[in-house]
Amino acid sequence: MATKAQIVKSKKSLVKPKFSTRVVRRCWRCGRKRGYMRDFNLCRICFRELASRGDLPGVRKSSW
């Protein structure tokens, strides 16, 4: 889990980064920056937890 200082630093939008790839996108739930899905604003771990509980509308667990 990210520290509060890291989360605050990534939310700071006063100065636009020199390159767009330097923007750090974080999970809104836990603050994780790796394994982030832009469509849901979640990391892969939080996405899996919420999807398995049925809290994400339109997401269904696949089975075949």
PDB file with one MODEL, atoms N, CA, C and O in Angstrom:
MODEL        1
ATOM      1  N   MET A   1       0.843  -1.177   0.000  1.00  0.00           N
ATOM      2  CA  MET A   1       0.000   0.000   0.000  1.00  0.00           C
ATOM      3  C   MET A   1       0.889   1.240   0.000  1.00  0.00           C
ATOM      4  O   MET A   1       1.925   1.286   0.663  1.00  0.00           O
ATOM      5  N   ALA A   2       0.460   2.235  -0.755  1.00  0.00           N
ATOM      6  CA  ALA A   2       1.238   3.459  -0.904  1.00  0.00           C
ATOM      7  C   ALA A   2       1.127   4.322   0.348  1.00  0.00           C
ATOM      8  O   ALA A   2       0.105   4.323   1.035  1.00  0.00           O
ATOM      9  N   THR A   3       2.200   5.055   0.628  1.00  0.00           N
ATOM     10  CA  THR A   3       2.155   5.963   1.762  1.00  0.00           C
ATOM     11  C   THR A   3       1.316   7.181   1.399  1.00  0.00           C
ATOM     12  O   THR A   3       1.091   7.471   0.224  1.00  0.00           O
ATOM     13  N   LYS A   4       0.863   7.877   2.413  1.00  0.00           N
ATOM     14  CA  LYS A   4       0.023   9.051   2.173  1.00  0.00           C
ATOM     15  C   LYS A   4       0.776  10.124   1.398  1.00  0.00           C
ATOM     16  O   LYS A   4       0.183  10.833   0.586  1.00  0.00           O
ATOM     17  N   ALA A   5       2.079  10.249   1.641  1.00  0.00           N
ATOM     18  CA  ALA A   5       2.876  11.255   0.936  1.00  0.00           C
ATOM     19  C   ALA A   5       2.949  10.958  -0.554  1.00  0.00           C
ATOM     20  O   ALA A   5       2.895  11.877  -1.372  1.00  0.00           O
ATOM     21  N   GLN A   6       3.073   9.684  -0.915  1.00  0.00           N
ATOM     22  CA  GLN A   6       3.121   9.306  -2.330  1.00  0.00           C
ATOM     23  C   GLN A   6       1.788   9.577  -3.015  1.00  0.00           C
ATOM     24  O   GLN A   6       1.758  10.029  -4.160  1.00  0.00           O
ATOM     25  N   ILE A   7       0.687   9.304  -2.322  1.00  0.00           N
ATOM     26  CA  ILE A   7      -0.643   9.543  -2.894  1.00  0.00           C
ATOM     27  C   ILE A   7      -0.860  11.033  -3.104  1.00  0.00           C
ATOM     28  O   ILE A   7      -1.369  11.443  -4.147  1.00  0.00           O
ATOM     29  N   VAL A   8      -0.479  11.849  -2.122  1.00  0.00           N
ATOM     30  CA  VAL A   8      -0.635  13.300  -2.244  1.00  0.00           C
ATOM     31  C   VAL A   8       0.226  13.835  -3.377  1.00  0.00           C
ATOM     32  O   VAL A   8      -0.206  14.706  -4.132  1.00  0.00           O
ATOM     33  N   LYS A   9       1.441  13.317  -3.496  1.00  0.00           N
ATOM     34  CA  LYS A   9       2.354  13.769  -4.548  1.00  0.00           C
ATOM     35  C   LYS A   9       1.801  13.458  -5.933  1.00  0.00           C
ATOM     36  O   LYS A   9       1.949  14.267  -6.849  1.00  0.00           O
ATOM     37  N   SER A  10       1.164  12.296  -6.104  1.00  0.00           N
ATOM     38  CA  SER A  10       0.629  11.942  -7.416  1.00  0.00           C
ATOM     39  C   SER A  10      -0.641  12.725  -7.751  1.00  0.00           C
ATOM     40  O   SER A  10      -0.972  12.897  -8.924  1.00  0.00           O
ATOM     41  N   LYS A  11      -1.351  13.201  -6.724  1.00  0.00           N
ATOM     42  CA  LYS A  11      -2.568  13.993  -6.961  1.00  0.00           C
ATOM     43  C   LYS A  11      -2.257  15.452  -7.257  1.00  0.00           C
ATOM     44  O   LYS A  11      -3.119  16.186  -7.741  1.00  0.00           O
ATOM     45  N   LYS A  12      -1.037  15.875  -6.970  1.00  0.00           N
ATOM     46  CA  LYS A  12      -0.651  17.265  -7.166  1.00  0.00           C
ATOM     47  C   LYS A  12      -0.691  17.599  -8.656  1.00  0.00           C
ATOM     48  O   LYS A  12       0.033  16.995  -9.447  1.00  0.00           O
ATOM     49  N   SER A  13      -1.516  18.538  -9.034  1.00  0.00           N
ATOM     50  CA  SER A  13      -1.636  18.892 -10.452  1.00  0.00           C
ATOM     51  C   SER A  13      -1.241  20.350 -10.700  1.00  0.00           C
ATOM     52  O   SER A  13      -1.632  20.935 -11.711  1.00  0.00           O
ATOM     53  N   LEU A  14      -0.479  20.929  -9.794  1.00  0.00           N
ATOM     54  CA  LEU A  14      -0.066  22.318  -9.974  1.00  0.00           C
ATOM     55  C   LEU A  14       0.920  22.452 -11.127  1.00  0.00           C
ATOM     56  O   LEU A  14       0.853  23.408 -11.899  1.00  0.00           O
ATOM     57  N   VAL A  15       1.825  21.501 -11.240  1.00  0.00           N
ATOM     58  CA  VAL A  15       2.843  21.547 -12.276  1.00  0.00           C
ATOM     59  C   VAL A  15       2.619  20.385 -13.224  1.00  0.00           C
ATOM     60  O   VAL A  15       2.627  19.222 -12.820  1.00  0.00           O
ATOM     61  N   LYS A  16       2.420  20.713 -14.485  1.00  0.00           N
ATOM     62  CA  LYS A  16       2.249  19.673 -15.489  1.00  0.00           C
ATOM     63  C   LYS A  16       3.606  19.025 -15.755  1.00  0.00           C
ATOM     64  O   LYS A  16       4.599  19.729 -15.942  1.00  0.00           O
ATOM     65  N   PRO A  17       3.659  17.682 -15.776  1.00  0.00           N
ATOM     66  CA  PRO A  17       4.960  17.049 -16.010  1.00  0.00           C
ATOM     67  C   PRO A  17       5.481  17.333 -17.415  1.00  0.00           C
ATOM     68  O   PRO A  17       4.716  17.609 -18.339  1.00  0.00           O
ATOM     69  N   LYS A  18       6.787  17.258 -17.550  1.00  0.00           N
ATOM     70  CA  LYS A  18       7.421  17.540 -18.832  1.00  0.00           C
ATOM     71  C   LYS A  18       6.971  16.548 -19.900  1.00  0.00           C
ATOM     72  O   LYS A  18       6.780  16.915 -21.060  1.00  0.00           O
ATOM     73  N   PHE A  19       6.805  15.309 -19.506  1.00  0.00           N
ATOM     74  CA  PHE A  19       6.357  14.265 -20.422  1.00  0.00           C
ATOM     75  C   PHE A  19       5.091  13.625 -19.855  1.00  0.00           C
ATOM     76  O   PHE A  19       4.977  13.431 -18.645  1.00  0.00           O
ATOM     77  N   SER A  20       4.153  13.303 -20.723  1.00  0.00           N
ATOM     78  CA  SER A  20       2.871  12.758 -20.255  1.00  0.00           C
ATOM     79  C   SER A  20       3.020  11.385 -19.622  1.00  0.00           C
ATOM     80  O   SER A  20       2.159  10.971 -18.846  1.00  0.00           O
ATOM     81  N   THR A  21       4.096  10.668 -19.935  1.00  0.00           N
ATOM     82  CA  THR A  21       4.278   9.341 -19.350  1.00  0.00           C
ATOM     83  C   THR A  21       4.681   9.408 -17.885  1.00  0.00           C
ATOM     84  O   THR A  21       4.654   8.392 -17.191  1.00  0.00           O
ATOM     85  N   ARG A  22       5.052  10.580 -17.410  1.00  0.00           N
ATOM     86  CA  ARG A  22       5.429  10.718 -16.004  1.00  0.00           C
ATOM     87  C   ARG A  22       4.233  10.862 -15.074  1.00  0.00           C
ATOM     88  O   ARG A  22       4.406  10.877 -13.856  1.00  0.00           O
ATOM     89  N   VAL A  23       3.039  10.968 -15.610  1.00  0.00           N
ATOM     90  CA  VAL A  23       1.848  11.056 -14.781  1.00  0.00           C
ATOM     91  C   VAL A  23       1.667   9.720 -14.076  1.00  0.00           C
ATOM     92  O   VAL A  23       1.680   8.667 -14.712  1.00  0.00           O
ATOM     93  N   VAL A  24       1.498   9.769 -12.754  1.00  0.00           N
ATOM     94  CA  VAL A  24       1.312   8.543 -11.978  1.00  0.00           C
ATOM     95  C   VAL A  24      -0.165   8.395 -11.678  1.00  0.00           C
ATOM     96  O   VAL A  24      -0.751   9.210 -10.965  1.00  0.00           O
ATOM     97  N   ARG A  25      -0.754   7.361 -12.220  1.00  0.00           N
ATOM     98  CA  ARG A  25      -2.161   7.070 -11.946  1.00  0.00           C
ATOM     99  C   ARG A  25      -2.217   6.010 -10.864  1.00  0.00           C
ATOM    100  O   ARG A  25      -1.516   5.000 -10.931  1.00  0.00           O
ATOM    101  N   ARG A  26      -3.054   6.247  -9.867  1.00  0.00           N
ATOM    102  CA  ARG A  26      -3.132   5.338  -8.729  1.00  0.00           C
ATOM    103  C   ARG A  26      -4.557   4.851  -8.516  1.00  0.00           C
ATOM    104  O   ARG A  26      -5.527   5.515  -8.880  1.00  0.00           O
ATOM    105  N   CYS A  27      -4.651   3.686  -7.924  1.00  0.00           N
ATOM    106  CA  CYS A  27      -5.938   3.102  -7.552  1.00  0.00           C
ATOM    107  C   CYS A  27      -6.600   4.003  -6.516  1.00  0.00           C
ATOM    108  O   CYS A  27      -5.947   4.433  -5.566  1.00  0.00           O
ATOM    109  N   TRP A  28      -7.881   4.292  -6.687  1.00  0.00           N
ATOM    110  CA  TRP A  28      -8.554   5.184  -5.755  1.00  0.00           C
ATOM    111  C   TRP A  28      -8.824   4.490  -4.423  1.00  0.00           C
ATOM    112  O   TRP A  28      -9.087   5.149  -3.417  1.00  0.00           O
ATOM    113  N   ARG A  29      -8.759   3.188  -4.419  1.00  0.00           N
ATOM    114  CA  ARG A  29      -9.089   2.439  -3.220  1.00  0.00           C
ATOM    115  C   ARG A  29      -7.881   2.212  -2.315  1.00  0.00           C
ATOM    116  O   ARG A  29      -7.965   2.423  -1.105  1.00  0.00           O
ATOM    117  N   CYS A  30      -6.773   1.788  -2.886  1.00  0.00           N
ATOM    118  CA  CYS A  30      -5.612   1.438  -2.056  1.00  0.00           C
ATOM    119  C   CYS A  30      -4.384   2.286  -2.358  1.00  0.00           C
ATOM    120  O   CYS A  30      -3.457   2.310  -1.548  1.00  0.00           O
ATOM    121  N   GLY A  31      -4.341   2.982  -3.491  1.00  0.00           N
ATOM    122  CA  GLY A  31      -3.205   3.837  -3.819  1.00  0.00           C
ATOM    123  C   GLY A  31      -2.118   3.146  -4.608  1.00  0.00           C
ATOM    124  O   GLY A  31      -1.066   3.735  -4.853  1.00  0.00           O
ATOM    125  N   ARG A  32      -2.346   1.912  -5.012  1.00  0.00           N
ATOM    126  CA  ARG A  32      -1.331   1.154  -5.759  1.00  0.00           C
ATOM    127  C   ARG A  32      -1.156   1.751  -7.147  1.00  0.00           C
ATOM    128  O   ARG A  32      -2.136   2.152  -7.775  1.00  0.00           O
ATOM    129  N   LYS A  33       0.104   1.817  -7.644  1.00  0.00           N
ATOM    130  CA  LYS A  33       0.338   2.400  -8.960  1.00  0.00           C
ATOM    131  C   LYS A  33       0.613   1.360 -10.028  1.00  0.00           C
ATOM    132  O   LYS A  33       0.474   1.652 -11.216  1.00  0.00           O
ATOM    133  N   ARG A  34       0.997   0.159  -9.641  1.00  0.00           N
ATOM    134  CA  ARG A  34       1.273  -0.887 -10.627  1.00  0.00           C
ATOM    135  C   ARG A  34       0.044  -1.767 -10.812  1.00  0.00           C
ATOM    136  O   ARG A  34      -0.693  -2.026  -9.860  1.00  0.00           O
ATOM    137  N   GLY A  35      -0.173  -2.223 -12.036  1.00  0.00           N
ATOM    138  CA  GLY A  35      -1.335  -3.051 -12.322  1.00  0.00           C
ATOM    139  C   GLY A  35      -2.613  -2.235 -12.339  1.00  0.00           C
ATOM    140  O   GLY A  35      -3.669  -2.722 -11.934  1.00  0.00           O
ATOM    141  N   TYR A  36      -2.526  -1.000 -12.804  1.00  0.00           N
ATOM    142  CA  TYR A  36      -3.652  -0.058 -12.787  1.00  0.00           C
ATOM    143  C   TYR A  36      -4.471  -0.190 -14.060  1.00  0.00           C
ATOM    144  O   TYR A  36      -3.912  -0.283 -15.153  1.00  0.00           O
ATOM    145  N   MET A  37      -5.792  -0.198 -13.926  1.00  0.00           N
ATOM    146  CA  MET A  37      -6.699  -0.238 -15.078  1.00  0.00           C
ATOM    147  C   MET A  37      -7.410   1.100 -15.187  1.00  0.00           C
ATOM    148  O   MET A  37      -8.144   1.504 -14.286  1.00  0.00           O
ATOM    149  N   ARG A  38      -7.183   1.778 -16.302  1.00  0.00           N
ATOM    150  CA  ARG A  38      -7.765   3.111 -16.482  1.00  0.00           C
ATOM    151  C   ARG A  38      -9.281   3.089 -16.566  1.00  0.00           C
ATOM    152  O   ARG A  38      -9.939   4.021 -16.104  1.00  0.00           O
ATOM    153  N   ASP A  39      -9.842   2.043 -17.147  1.00  0.00           N
ATOM    154  CA  ASP A  39     -11.295   1.987 -17.329  1.00  0.00           C
ATOM    155  C   ASP A  39     -12.036   2.034 -16.002  1.00  0.00           C
ATOM    156  O   ASP A  39     -13.146   2.562 -15.932  1.00  0.00           O
ATOM    157  N   PHE A  40     -11.442   1.494 -14.960  1.00  0.00           N
ATOM    158  CA  PHE A  40     -12.122   1.395 -13.674  1.00  0.00           C
ATOM    159  C   PHE A  40     -11.467   2.220 -12.579  1.00  0.00           C
ATOM    160  O   PHE A  40     -12.012   2.299 -11.478  1.00  0.00           O
ATOM    161  N   ASN A  41     -10.315   2.839 -12.836  1.00  0.00           N
ATOM    162  CA  ASN A  41      -9.542   3.574 -11.829  1.00  0.00           C
ATOM    163  C   ASN A  41      -9.174   2.686 -10.648  1.00  0.00           C
ATOM    164  O   ASN A  41      -9.119   3.150  -9.509  1.00  0.00           O
ATOM    165  N   LEU A  42      -8.924   1.412 -10.920  1.00  0.00           N
ATOM    166  CA  LEU A  42      -8.598   0.442  -9.881  1.00  0.00           C
ATOM    167  C   LEU A  42      -7.345  -0.331 -10.252  1.00  0.00           C
ATOM    168  O   LEU A  42      -7.009  -0.458 -11.430  1.00  0.00           O
ATOM    169  N   CYS A  43      -6.654  -0.845  -9.242  1.00  0.00           N
ATOM    170  CA  CYS A  43      -5.569  -1.775  -9.510  1.00  0.00           C
ATOM    171  C   CYS A  43      -6.178  -3.154  -9.735  1.00  0.00           C
ATOM    172  O   CYS A  43      -7.369  -3.361  -9.503  1.00  0.00           O
ATOM    173  N   ARG A  44      -5.363  -4.083 -10.183  1.00  0.00           N
ATOM    174  CA  ARG A  44      -5.869  -5.404 -10.532  1.00  0.00           C
ATOM    175  C   ARG A  44      -6.399  -6.158  -9.315  1.00  0.00           C
ATOM    176  O   ARG A  44      -7.329  -6.956  -9.434  1.00  0.00           O
ATOM    177  N   ILE A  45      -5.815  -5.909  -8.154  1.00  0.00           N
ATOM    178  CA  ILE A  45      -6.233  -6.615  -6.947  1.00  0.00           C
ATOM    179  C   ILE A  45      -7.603  -6.132  -6.481  1.00  0.00           C
ATOM    180  O   ILE A  45      -8.486  -6.937  -6.185  1.00  0.00           O
ATOM    181  N   CYS A  46      -7.774  -4.815  -6.418  1.00  0.00           N
ATOM    182  CA  CYS A  46      -9.066  -4.252  -6.013  1.00  0.00           C
ATOM    183  C   CYS A  46     -10.144  -4.569  -7.041  1.00  0.00           C
ATOM    184  O   CYS A  46     -11.298  -4.807  -6.685  1.00  0.00           O
ATOM    185  N   PHE A  47      -9.763  -4.572  -8.324  1.00  0.00           N
ATOM    186  CA  PHE A  47     -10.716  -4.919  -9.375  1.00  0.00           C
ATOM    187  C   PHE A  47     -11.241  -6.337  -9.172  1.00  0.00           C
ATOM    188  O   PHE A  47     -12.442  -6.585  -9.279  1.00  0.00           O
ATOM    189  N   ARG A  48     -10.341  -7.251  -8.880  1.00  0.00           N
ATOM    190  CA  ARG A  48     -10.741  -8.647  -8.702  1.00  0.00           C
ATOM    191  C   ARG A  48     -11.646  -8.813  -7.489  1.00  0.00           C
ATOM    192  O   ARG A  48     -12.621  -9.563  -7.541  1.00  0.00           O
ATOM    193  N   GLU A  49     -11.331  -8.118  -6.392  1.00  0.00           N
ATOM    194  CA  GLU A  49     -12.160  -8.203  -5.188  1.00  0.00           C
ATOM    195  C   GLU A  49     -13.568  -7.680  -5.446  1.00  0.00           C
ATOM    196  O   GLU A  49     -14.556  -8.327  -5.098  1.00  0.00           O
ATOM    197  N   LEU A  50     -13.650  -6.491  -6.065  1.00  0.00           N
ATOM    198  CA  LEU A  50     -14.967  -5.891  -6.309  1.00  0.00           C
ATOM    199  C   LEU A  50     -15.772  -6.661  -7.349  1.00  0.00           C
ATOM    200  O   LEU A  50     -16.992  -6.775  -7.235  1.00  0.00           O
ATOM    201  N   ALA A  51     -15.089  -7.191  -8.367  1.00  0.00           N
ATOM    202  CA  ALA A  51     -15.795  -7.943  -9.407  1.00  0.00           C
ATOM    203  C   ALA A  51     -16.336  -9.255  -8.863  1.00  0.00           C
ATOM    204  O   ALA A  51     -17.439  -9.664  -9.223  1.00  0.00           O
ATOM    205  N   SER A  52     -15.585  -9.913  -8.011  1.00  0.00           N
ATOM    206  CA  SER A  52     -16.062 -11.186  -7.474  1.00  0.00           C
ATOM    207  C   SER A  52     -17.213 -10.993  -6.492  1.00  0.00           C
ATOM    208  O   SER A  52     -18.041 -11.889  -6.325  1.00  0.00           O
ATOM    209  N   ARG A  53     -17.272  -9.829  -5.839  1.00  0.00           N
ATOM    210  CA  ARG A  53     -18.405  -9.528  -4.964  1.00  0.00           C
ATOM    211  C   ARG A  53     -19.619  -9.030  -5.729  1.00  0.00           C
ATOM    212  O   ARG A  53     -20.725  -8.989  -5.190  1.00  0.00           O
ATOM    213  N   GLY A  54     -19.412  -8.645  -7.004  1.00  0.00           N
ATOM    214  CA  GLY A  54     -20.510  -8.132  -7.810  1.00  0.00           C
ATOM    215  C   GLY A  54     -20.750  -6.653  -7.635  1.00  0.00           C
ATOM    216  O   GLY A  54     -21.844  -6.174  -7.932  1.00  0.00           O
ATOM    217  N   ASP A  55     -19.765  -5.914  -7.164  1.00  0.00           N
ATOM    218  CA  ASP A  55     -19.918  -4.478  -6.932  1.00  0.00           C
ATOM    219  C   ASP A  55     -19.632  -3.631  -8.161  1.00  0.00           C
ATOM    220  O   ASP A  55     -19.909  -2.431  -8.154  1.00  0.00           O
ATOM    221  N   LEU A  56     -19.081  -4.229  -9.227  1.00  0.00           N
ATOM    222  CA  LEU A  56     -18.805  -3.483 -10.454  1.00  0.00           C
ATOM    223  C   LEU A  56     -19.888  -3.809 -11.470  1.00  0.00           C
ATOM    224  O   LEU A  56     -19.996  -4.953 -11.912  1.00  0.00           O
ATOM    225  N   PRO A  57     -20.690  -2.820 -11.847  1.00  0.00           N
ATOM    226  CA  PRO A  57     -21.756  -3.091 -12.803  1.00  0.00           C
ATOM    227  C   PRO A  57     -21.199  -3.410 -14.191  1.00  0.00           C
ATOM    228  O   PRO A  57     -20.279  -2.745 -14.667  1.00  0.00           O
ATOM    229  N   GLY A  58     -21.757  -4.414 -14.823  1.00  0.00           N
ATOM    230  CA  GLY A  58     -21.362  -4.795 -16.172  1.00  0.00           C
ATOM    231  C   GLY A  58     -20.166  -5.725 -16.225  1.00  0.00           C
ATOM    232  O   GLY A  58     -19.716  -6.076 -17.316  1.00  0.00           O
ATOM    233  N   VAL A  59     -19.636  -6.133 -15.081  1.00  0.00           N
ATOM    234  CA  VAL A  59     -18.483  -7.027 -15.062  1.00  0.00           C
ATOM    235  C   VAL A  59     -18.956  -8.374 -14.545  1.00  0.00           C
ATOM    236  O   VAL A  59     -19.601  -8.467 -13.500  1.00  0.00           O
ATOM    237  N   ARG A  60     -18.625  -9.414 -15.295  1.00  0.00           N
ATOM    238  CA  ARG A  60     -19.063 -10.751 -14.936  1.00  0.00           C
ATOM    239  C   ARG A  60     -17.866 -11.688 -15.006  1.00  0.00           C
ATOM    240  O   ARG A  60     -17.022 -11.573 -15.895  1.00  0.00           O
ATOM    241  N   LYS A  61     -17.805 -12.595 -14.080  1.00  0.00           N
ATOM    242  CA  LYS A  61     -16.708 -13.565 -14.086  1.00  0.00           C
ATOM    243  C   LYS A  61     -16.949 -14.567 -15.210  1.00  0.00           C
ATOM    244  O   LYS A  61     -18.026 -15.150 -15.332  1.00  0.00           O
ATOM    245  N   SER A  62     -15.911 -14.749 -16.027  1.00  0.00           N
ATOM    246  CA  SER A  62     -16.069 -15.660 -17.156  1.00  0.00           C
ATOM    247  C   SER A  62     -15.763 -17.089 -16.735  1.00  0.00           C
ATOM    248  O   SER A  62     -14.939 -17.329 -15.853  1.00  0.00           O
ATOM    249  N   SER A  63     -16.437 -18.028 -17.377  1.00  0.00           N
ATOM    250  CA  SER A  63     -16.155 -19.435 -17.159  1.00  0.00           C
ATOM    251  C   SER A  63     -16.512 -20.185 -18.437  1.00  0.00           C
ATOM    252  O   SER A  63     -17.512 -19.873 -19.083  1.00  0.00           O
ATOM    253  N   TRP A  64     -15.711 -21.159 -18.796  1.00  0.00           N
ATOM    254  CA  TRP A  64     -15.995 -21.930 -19.994  1.00  0.00           C
ATOM    255  C   TRP A  64     -15.534 -23.338 -19.827  1.00  0.00           C
ATOM    256  O   TRP A  64     -15.687 -24.150 -20.739  1.00  0.00           O
TER     257      TRP A  64
ENDMDL
END
